[in-house]
């Protein structure tokens, strides 16, 4: 479980996810009868059918032999796909569609009335992610009291957000010594999460408190707060120069307005086999999203337009188990924290309460 958090064990969590996913697919996939009509419309493909990006999906409304609709309007996620004058259906190209569960709706017009009939598909990445490993180029000290939730390198220092209901902070850290130069403590009712530097401000999320903090970049003095009702929880955050990205414990990454912190859209993180949950600390590097996956040794490289995992970096043994102290909860003190120095192209990674910050290079296997 996450430090200080009540999180169900992995088996129960997986069972719950399967149950709710099945319920969602069933609800979306149920056929509907037009009111005032004897027609019994259905739609294909069957709810829950899996496709991969690049596949062509054949969408078709099926009607009884004695029914003849005037027209059918097809849409996906409220975006219109096309108009059919009969029930021959349409073909949906998926090469540029964001991944995840997609609701498909056909609005059937007949005799001056209309009726919606819906299904859904699961769209996964078109190919397996490329396999990468790492090479350690240099190590730096890291404060072992820092339960790292957010990390960014900016102007020669690390900005780090730490979690724990007793000791959550936001801090500026000297890379060479690992010592905090400036620290602002959070009230004990808040659990600090991801952060991002935006202009002359630093934005920090909280875990379940639905509150975000805005600080002065130089002094880390609290300037204001905002309500954060986006997503299930607050986890990781990063900034691409135009908008913020935020994840929430699921496979979803949200887009937020950099000034108002309001939702602007989202993507679902998927590889070629499944949706990937527990996407955690985020960093934006050269047009891609880099993300830790909580309680794993993986860093994912994600397409920010589609959610496809394009590369998977295995960081196993970065902090060898033989070097770890006994008696520590290493199921929680896991890999988490990615920072990028754009000027020198250096990449830094660390973990929650780890004693070192690692400068690494990612290497294709």
KEROTI-788047 format. One record per residue (C-alpha): residue in three letters; x negated, z negated, y. Coordinates in Angstrom, 1 decimal, always signed. Layout:
residues N
  aa   east     up  north
 ALA      X      Z      Y
...
END
This chain:
residues 365
  aa   east     up  north
 UNK   +0.0   +0.0   +0.0
 UNK   -1.0   +0.4   +3.6
 UNK   -2.6   -2.6   +5.1
 UNK   +0.2   -4.9   +6.4
 UNK   +2.9   -2.5   +5.3
 UNK   +5.7   -2.8   +2.8
 UNK   +5.4   +0.6   +1.0
 UNK   +6.9   +1.2   -2.5
 UNK   +4.6   +1.9   -5.4
 UNK   +3.8   +5.5   -6.1
 UNK   +6.1   +5.8   -9.2
 UNK   +9.1   +4.5   -7.4
 UNK   +8.3   +6.5   -4.3
 UNK   +8.1   +9.7   -6.4
 UNK  +11.4   +8.9   -8.1
 UNK  +13.2   +8.4   -4.8
 UNK  +11.8  +11.6   -3.4
 UNK  +13.0  +13.6   -6.4
 UNK  +16.4  +12.0   -6.2
 UNK  +16.9  +12.7   -2.5
 UNK  +15.5  +16.2   -2.7
 UNK  +17.9  +17.0   -5.6
 UNK  +20.8  +15.6   -3.5
 UNK  +19.8  +17.7   -0.5
 UNK  +19.5  +20.8   -2.6
 UNK  +22.9  +20.2   -4.2
 UNK  +24.6  +19.5   -0.9
 UNK  +23.3  +22.7   +0.6
 UNK  +23.9  +24.8   -2.4
 UNK  +27.6  +24.0   -3.0
 UNK  +29.9  +26.9   -2.7
 UNK  +32.7  +26.7   -0.2
 UNK  +36.2  +28.1   -0.2
 UNK  +37.5  +29.7   +3.0
 UNK  +40.4  +27.7   +4.3
 UNK  +43.7  +29.6   +4.0
 UNK  +42.2  +32.1   +1.6
 UNK  +42.1  +32.4   -2.2
 UNK  +38.6  +33.8   -2.0
 UNK  +35.9  +31.9   -3.9
 UNK  +32.6  +33.0   -2.3
 UNK  +29.2  +32.1   -3.7
 UNK  +25.7  +33.1   -2.5
 UNK  +22.5  +33.9   -4.3
 UNK  +19.7  +32.9   -4.8
 UNK  +20.6  +29.7   -6.5
 UNK  +19.9  +26.5   -4.5
 UNK  +16.4  +25.2   -5.0
 UNK  +14.9  +28.5   -6.1
 UNK  +11.1  +28.5   -5.3
 UNK   +9.3  +31.4   -3.7
 UNK   +5.8  +32.0   -2.3
 UNK   +5.0  +33.3   +1.1
 UNK   +5.0  +37.1   +0.9
 UNK   +7.8  +37.3   -1.7
 UNK  +10.9  +39.2   -0.8
 UNK  +14.1  +37.2   -1.2
 UNK  +17.3  +39.1   -2.1
 UNK  +20.2  +37.4   -0.4
 UNK  +23.7  +38.4   -1.5
 UNK  +27.3  +37.0   -1.2
 UNK  +29.3  +37.2   -4.3
 UNK  +33.1  +37.6   -3.9
 UNK  +36.0  +37.9   -6.3
 UNK  +37.1  +41.5   -7.3
 UNK  +40.3  +41.2   -5.3
 UNK  +38.6  +40.2   -2.0
 UNK  +37.0  +42.6   +0.5
 UNK  +35.2  +41.0   +3.4
 UNK  +35.0  +42.9   +6.7
 UNK  +31.4  +41.9   +7.4
 UNK  +28.8  +39.3   +6.6
 UNK  +26.3  +37.7   +9.0
 UNK  +23.2  +36.2   +7.4
 UNK  +20.9  +33.6   +9.0
 UNK  +18.1  +31.3   +8.0
 UNK  +17.6  +27.9   +9.8
 UNK  +20.1  +29.1  +12.5
 UNK  +18.1  +32.3  +13.1
 UNK  +20.1  +35.4  +12.6
 UNK  +18.7  +37.8   +9.9
 UNK  +21.2  +40.6  +10.0
 UNK  +24.7  +42.0   +9.7
 UNK  +26.1  +43.4   +6.5
 UNK  +29.2  +45.7   +6.4
 UNK  +29.7  +44.9   +2.8
 UNK  +28.4  +42.4   +0.1
 UNK  +25.4  +44.4   -0.9
 UNK  +23.2  +41.8   +0.7
 UNK  +19.9  +41.9   +2.5
 UNK  +16.2  +41.4   +1.8
 UNK  +14.3  +38.6   +3.5
 UNK  +10.5  +39.1   +4.0
 UNK   +8.7  +35.7   +3.9
 UNK   +5.2  +36.5   +4.9
 UNK   +5.5  +35.0   +8.4
 UNK   +8.1  +32.3   +7.8
 UNK   +7.1  +28.6   +8.1
 UNK   +7.0  +26.9   +4.7
 UNK   +9.3  +24.3   +3.2
 UNK  +13.0  +24.0   +2.3
 UNK  +14.9  +26.7   +4.1
 UNK  +18.7  +26.7   +4.6
 UNK  +20.2  +30.2   +4.2
 UNK  +23.8  +30.8   +5.4
 UNK  +26.1  +33.8   +5.2
 UNK  +29.1  +33.8   +7.5
 UNK  +31.8  +35.9   +5.8
 UNK  +34.5  +37.5   +8.0
 UNK  +37.8  +38.6   +6.5
 UNK  +41.2  +39.1   +8.0
 UNK  +40.3  +37.6  +11.4
 UNK  +38.9  +34.4   +9.8
 UNK  +35.3  +33.4   +8.9
 UNK  +33.7  +31.0   +6.4
 UNK  +30.2  +29.9   +5.9
 UNK  +28.6  +29.8   +2.4
 UNK  +25.1  +28.4   +2.1
 UNK  +22.1  +28.0   -0.2
 UNK  +18.5  +27.0   +0.2
 UNK  +15.1  +28.0   -1.1
 UNK  +11.7  +26.2   -1.2
 UNK   +9.0  +28.4   +0.3
 UNK   +5.4  +27.6   -0.7
 UNK   +2.0  +29.0   +0.3
 UNK   +1.3  +32.4   -1.0
 UNK   -2.1  +31.5   -2.5
 UNK   -4.0  +28.5   -3.6
 UNK   -6.2  +26.7   -1.0
 UNK   -9.9  +27.5   -1.0
 UNK  -12.0  +24.7   -2.6
 UNK  -14.6  +23.0   -0.3
 UNK  -16.9  +20.0   -0.6
 UNK  -19.2  +18.4   +2.0
 UNK  -22.7  +17.7   +3.0
 UNK  -23.7  +14.6   +4.9
 UNK  -25.9  +15.5   +7.9
 UNK  -26.2  +12.0   +9.5
 UNK  -24.7   +8.6   +9.4
 UNK  -23.7   +6.2  +12.2
 UNK  -22.6   +2.6  +12.2
 UNK  -18.8   +1.8  +12.1
 UNK  -17.1   -1.5  +12.8
 UNK  -15.9   -2.9   +9.4
 UNK  -13.0   -4.7  +11.2
 UNK  -11.6   -1.4  +12.4
 UNK   -8.6   -0.3  +10.2
 UNK   -9.0   +3.2  +11.6
 UNK   -5.7   +5.0  +12.3
 UNK   -6.7   +7.5  +15.0
 UNK  -10.0   +9.0  +15.9
 UNK  -11.3  +11.5  +18.5
 UNK  -14.6  +12.4  +20.0
 UNK  -14.6  +13.1  +23.8
 UNK  -17.2  +13.0  +26.5
 UNK  -19.8  +11.3  +24.3
 UNK  -17.7   +8.5  +22.9
 UNK  -15.2   +7.9  +20.1
 UNK  -11.7   +7.0  +21.0
 UNK  -10.3   +4.9  +18.1
 UNK   -7.0   +3.4  +17.4
 UNK   -6.9   +0.6  +14.9
 UNK   -3.9   -0.8  +13.0
 UNK   -2.9   -4.3  +11.8
 UNK   -0.1   -6.4  +13.2
 UNK   -2.6   -9.1  +14.1
 UNK   -5.4   -7.1  +15.6
 UNK   -4.3   -3.6  +16.6
 UNK   -6.4   -2.0  +19.4
 UNK   -7.3   +1.1  +21.2
 UNK  -11.0   +1.3  +22.0
 UNK  -13.9   +3.5  +23.3
 UNK  -16.8   +3.3  +20.9
 UNK  -20.5   +4.1  +21.3
 UNK  -21.3   +6.5  +18.5
 UNK  -24.9   +5.3  +18.1
 UNK  -24.2   +1.6  +17.8
 UNK  -20.6   +1.5  +16.6
 UNK  -19.9   -1.1  +19.3
 UNK  -16.8   -1.0  +21.3
 UNK  -17.4   -0.3  +25.0
 UNK  -13.8   -0.9  +26.1
 UNK  -11.0   -2.5  +24.1
 UNK   -7.3   -2.9  +24.8
 UNK   -5.4   -5.1  +22.4
 UNK   -1.8   -4.4  +21.4
 UNK   +0.8   -7.1  +21.2
 UNK   +1.1   -8.5  +17.7
 UNK   +4.6   -6.9  +17.3
 UNK   +2.9   -3.5  +17.3
 UNK   +0.9   -1.7  +14.7
 UNK   -1.4   +0.9  +16.2
 UNK   -1.5   +4.4  +14.8
 UNK   -2.7   +7.9  +15.7
 UNK   -4.1   +8.8  +19.2
 UNK   -5.0  +11.8  +21.3
 UNK   -6.7  +12.4  +24.6
 UNK   -4.6  +14.5  +26.9
 UNK   -6.3  +15.2  +30.2
 UNK   -7.0  +11.9  +31.9
 UNK   -4.8   +9.9  +29.6
 UNK   -4.8   +8.7  +26.0
 UNK   -1.6   +8.7  +24.0
 UNK   -1.2   +6.2  +21.1
 UNK   +1.5   +6.0  +18.5
 UNK   +2.9   +2.9  +16.7
 UNK   +3.9   +2.6  +13.1
 UNK   +7.6   +1.6  +12.9
 UNK   +8.2   +0.3  +16.3
 UNK   +9.3   +3.7  +17.8
 UNK   +7.2   +3.2  +20.8
 UNK   +4.3   +5.2  +22.2
 UNK   +1.7   +4.0  +24.7
 UNK   +0.0   +6.0  +27.5
 UNK   -3.4   +4.7  +28.8
 UNK   -5.9   +5.6  +31.5
 UNK   -8.6   +7.5  +29.7
 UNK  -11.5   +5.8  +31.4
 UNK  -10.3   +2.2  +31.5
 UNK   -7.8   +2.1  +28.7
 UNK   -5.4   +0.3  +31.0
 UNK   -1.8   +0.7  +29.9
 UNK   +0.0   +3.0  +32.3
 UNK   +3.4   +3.3  +30.6
 UNK   +5.3   +3.5  +27.4
 UNK   +7.8   +6.0  +25.9
 UNK  +10.4   +6.0  +23.2
 UNK   +9.2   +7.9  +20.1
 UNK  +12.2   +8.7  +17.9
 UNK  +10.5  +11.7  +16.3
 UNK  +10.1  +11.5  +12.5
 UNK  +10.3   +8.7  +10.0
 UNK   +7.3   +6.7  +11.3
 UNK   +4.3   +7.2  +13.6
 UNK   +1.1   +8.2  +11.8
 UNK   -1.5  +10.7  +12.9
 UNK   -1.8  +12.7  +16.2
 UNK   -3.9  +15.5  +17.7
 UNK   -3.8  +17.9  +20.6
 UNK   -4.5  +21.7  +20.8
 UNK   -4.7  +21.9  +24.6
 UNK   -1.1  +22.9  +24.9
 UNK   +1.0  +20.6  +22.7
 UNK   +0.6  +17.5  +20.6
 UNK   +0.9  +17.4  +16.8
 UNK   +2.3  +14.3  +15.1
 UNK   +2.9  +13.4  +11.4
 UNK   +5.2  +10.7  +10.1
 UNK   +4.4   +9.8   +6.4
 UNK   +6.1  +12.9   +4.9
 UNK   +4.9  +16.5   +4.6
 UNK   +6.2  +17.3   +8.1
 UNK   +4.0  +17.8  +11.2
 UNK   +6.0  +17.7  +14.5
 UNK   +5.2  +19.4  +17.8
 UNK   +5.5  +17.3  +20.9
 UNK   +5.5  +18.2  +24.6
 UNK   +2.3  +16.9  +26.0
 UNK   +3.9  +15.5  +29.1
 UNK   +7.3  +14.2  +27.9
 UNK   +6.4  +13.6  +24.2
 UNK   +9.7  +15.1  +23.2
 UNK  +10.1  +17.2  +20.0
 UNK   +9.4  +21.0  +20.3
 UNK   +9.5  +22.0  +16.7
 UNK   +7.8  +21.3  +13.3
 UNK   +6.1  +22.7  +10.2
 UNK   +6.1  +21.5   +6.6
 UNK   +2.8  +21.2   +4.8
 UNK   +2.7  +23.0   +1.5
 UNK   +0.2  +24.5   -0.9
 UNK   +1.0  +27.1   -3.5
 UNK   +2.4  +24.4   -5.9
 UNK   +4.3  +21.8   -3.9
 UNK   +5.1  +20.1   -0.6
 UNK   +2.4  +17.6   +0.3
 UNK   +3.5  +14.2   +1.5
 UNK   +1.5  +11.4   +3.2
 UNK   -0.2  +13.7   +5.7
 UNK   -2.1  +11.2   +7.9
 UNK   -4.9  +11.3  +10.6
 UNK   -5.1  +14.7  +12.3
 UNK   -7.7  +16.7  +14.2
 UNK   -7.5  +20.2  +15.7
 UNK  -10.6  +22.3  +15.0
 UNK  -11.0  +25.9  +15.9
 UNK   -7.3  +26.8  +15.6
 UNK   -6.6  +24.8  +12.5
 UNK   -5.2  +21.4  +11.7
 UNK   -7.4  +19.1   +9.6
 UNK   -5.6  +16.2   +8.0
 UNK   -6.4  +13.3   +5.8
 UNK   -3.9  +12.7   +2.9
 UNK   -3.3   +8.9   +2.7
 UNK   -4.9   +7.2   -0.3
 UNK   -6.7  +10.3   -1.5
 UNK  -10.2  +11.8   -1.0
 UNK   -8.8  +15.0   +0.3
 UNK   -9.0  +16.6   +3.8
 UNK   -6.6  +19.6   +4.2
 UNK   -7.1  +22.5   +6.5
 UNK   -3.6  +23.6   +7.6
 UNK   -2.3  +26.7   +9.3
 UNK   -0.4  +25.3  +12.4
 UNK   +2.1  +28.1  +12.4
 UNK   +3.2  +28.1   +8.8
 UNK   +2.2  +24.8   +7.4
 UNK   +0.2  +26.5   +4.6
 UNK   -2.8  +24.6   +3.2
 UNK   -5.6  +27.1   +3.5
 UNK   -8.5  +24.9   +2.4
 UNK   -8.8  +21.7   +0.5
 UNK  -12.0  +19.6   +1.0
 UNK  -12.9  +17.1   -1.7
 UNK  -14.6  +14.1   +0.0
 UNK  -15.0  +12.0   -3.2
 UNK  -18.0   +9.7   -3.3
 UNK  -18.6  +10.0   +0.5
 UNK  -18.7   +6.2   +0.4
 UNK  -19.8   +5.6   -3.2
 UNK  -17.9   +2.8   -5.0
 UNK  -21.2   +1.4   -6.2
 UNK  -22.0   +0.5   -2.5
 UNK  -18.6   -1.1   -1.7
 UNK  -18.3   -4.8   -1.5
 UNK  -16.3   -6.6   -4.2
 UNK  -13.0   -8.3   -3.5
 UNK  -11.9   -5.7   -0.9
 UNK   -8.6   -3.8   -1.1
 UNK  -10.0   -0.3   -1.5
 UNK   -6.5   +1.1   -2.2
 UNK   -5.9   +0.6   +1.5
 UNK   -9.4   +0.8   +3.0
 UNK   -9.4   +4.5   +2.3
 UNK  -10.8   +7.7   +3.9
 UNK   -9.1   +8.2   +7.3
 UNK  -10.4   +9.5  +10.6
 UNK  -11.6  +12.9  +11.6
 UNK  -13.2  +13.7  +14.9
 UNK  -14.7  +16.9  +16.3
 UNK  -17.4  +17.5  +19.0
 UNK  -16.5  +20.9  +20.2
 UNK  -19.7  +21.3  +22.2
 UNK  -22.0  +20.9  +19.3
 UNK  -19.6  +21.8  +16.5
 UNK  -20.2  +18.4  +14.8
 UNK  -17.5  +16.9  +12.6
 UNK  -17.3  +13.2  +12.0
 UNK  -15.3  +11.3   +9.3
 UNK  -14.8   +7.7   +8.4
 UNK  -12.4   +5.3   +6.6
 UNK  -10.4   +2.2   +7.3
 UNK  -12.9   -0.7   +7.6
 UNK  -15.7   +1.5   +6.4
 UNK  -19.3   +0.5   +7.5
 UNK  -20.3   +4.0   +8.4
 UNK  -19.3   +7.0  +10.4
 UNK  -20.4  +10.2   +8.7
 UNK  -21.4  +13.5  +10.4
 UNK  -20.6  +16.1   +7.8
 UNK  -20.6  +19.8   +7.2
 UNK  -17.9  +21.4   +5.0
 UNK  -19.2  +23.7   +2.2
 UNK  -17.3  +26.2   +0.2
 UNK  -17.5  +25.6   -3.6
END
